[in-house]
Amino acid sequence: MLTKNRKQRIIKEVGIHDLDTGSADVQVGILTKRIDELSRHLKKNPKDKHSRRGLLGMVADRQSHLRYLQKKNNRRYNSLIKKLGLKK
């Protein structure tokens, strides 16, 4: 579970400005951290089908945000991919 402090740290890392909470960059950063945590949970609990469904939804949501960002601002998209260590 993402705590308030972790979210703020993510916002400072990938946000455009300090109060930025809704941009695609921040949304992708938060979704990436939640996906990482849920992936670790599913490795320990492989029969948890409900969490797996939630994970797939988050991955699809992140992909949508990334596609939007790539269309609107390719330079920000490339820098975000490098910061988060995602594959293209």
C-alpha positions in Angstrom: 0.0 0.0 0.0 1.3 3.4 -0.9 1.6 5.7 2.0 1.2 9.5 1.9 5.0 10.0 2.1 5.7 7.6 -0.7 3.2 9.3 -3.0 4.7 12.7 -2.2 8.2 11.3 -3.0 6.9 10.0 -6.4 5.2 13.3 -7.1 8.5 15.2 -6.4 10.4 12.7 -8.7 8.2 12.8 -11.8 5.9 15.7 -11.3 6.1 18.9 -13.4 5.8 21.1 -10.4 5.4 20.7 -6.6 1.6 20.7 -6.5 1.2 18.5 -9.5 -1.0 15.5 -8.6 -3.0 14.9 -11.8 -0.7 15.0 -14.7 -0.1 11.9 -16.8 3.5 11.7 -15.5 2.4 11.5 -11.9 -0.4 9.1 -12.6 2.0 6.7 -14.4 4.5 7.0 -11.5 1.9 6.1 -8.9 0.5 3.3 -11.0 4.0 1.9 -11.5 4.7 1.7 -7.8 1.3 0.1 -7.1 1.9 -2.4 -9.9 5.3 -3.3 -8.4 3.8 -3.8 -5.0 0.9 -5.9 -6.3 3.3 -8.0 -8.4 5.3 -8.9 -5.3 2.1 -9.8 -3.5 1.1 -12.1 -6.4 4.4 -13.9 -6.4 3.8 -14.9 -2.8 0.0 -15.6 -3.4 -0.4 -17.1 -6.8 -4.0 -18.1 -6.3 -5.2 -14.6 -5.5 -7.3 -14.1 -8.7 -9.1 -11.0 -7.6 -5.8 -9.1 -7.1 -4.6 -10.4 -10.4 -7.6 -8.8 -12.1 -6.9 -5.5 -10.4 -3.3 -5.7 -11.5 -4.3 -6.2 -15.1 -6.6 -3.2 -14.9 -3.8 -1.0 -13.5 -1.5 -2.1 -16.2 -4.1 -1.2 -18.9 -4.7 2.2 -17.2 -0.9 2.9 -17.1 -0.6 2.0 -20.8 -3.4 4.4 -21.7 -1.7 7.2 -19.8 1.6 6.4 -21.5 0.0 6.4 -25.0 -1.6 9.8 -24.2 1.7 11.2 -23.0 3.6 9.9 -26.1 1.1 11.6 -28.4 1.1 14.9 -26.5 4.7 15.3 -25.5 7.2 12.7 -26.7 10.1 14.3 -24.9 8.4 14.0 -21.5 7.3 10.5 -22.4 10.9 9.4 -23.0 12.3 11.1 -19.9 9.5 9.4 -17.8 10.3 6.0 -19.2 14.0 6.4 -18.3 13.1 7.7 -14.8 10.8 4.8 -14.0 12.9 2.1 -15.8 10.0 1.0 -18.1 10.3 -0.7 -21.4 9.0 1.0 -24.5 
